[in-house]
């Protein structure tokens, strides 16, 4: 583990040097991300001028909802900074034969393929998320308990693990198909469901979707559970609610590993 941590630190340092070589581009990427997020926050503020909460009696009033948005920003910024840049390169690596060079390295292929690139500009949204979370918590009626503060980072890690597993399975699909340029598009469409409270998925169409995105593809657990823990008082069902993303994260990581190894075993060199 220490060896892999040292290698990842080397990757990250090299990526930071590359980003700082082109500082203007780095700053433009940060400004673009912040600008896009600012427009979204303005849209949410506009919504709350017409309604006191998202969904009737859901508890997602303005400050808790912004804590929800902040949690999503933090989780997604980690995934988009650490894992997505590497995954986006995989299509070209499969097509050009670059994957061959990865597989002969004396390191785990999944580690190399998913963590050799770091996009530091993606952390800009995470910093916005931390600031937004602090703003929301200060203004909420109920102050988070010490237990909530202990659980929150753990559940953030679980959410990151679930999204990482999804990245790995999409990467495995790229290896099997040989060409998958819609990887990021599919990622965006799927993770879009996690951007809103689970309570909005109700009714004849919403309820089946909520079940699918909770128990089959646990995407609704990624943001909803940590945000609920930090933004609302823990109640009697809190134990099951907190255990759900932990179990989902462990199951997702195990499944993604199996799928990735199966894809690698079927891979044939680009020259084949």
ABEGO torsion letter per residue (X at the ends): XAAAAAAAAAAAAAAAAAAAABAAAAAAAAAAAAAAAAAAAAAAAAAAAABABBEBGAGBBAAAAAAAAAAAAAAAAAAAAAAAAAAAAAAAAAAAGAAAAAAABABBAAAAAAAABBBAAAAAAAAAAAAAAAAAAAABABBBBAAAAAAAAAAAAAAAAAAAAAAAAAAAAAAAAGBBAAAAAAAAAAAAAAABBAAABBEAAAAAAAAAAAAABAAAAAAAAAAAAAABBBBAAAAAAAAAAAAAAAAAAAAAAAAAAAAAAABBBAAX
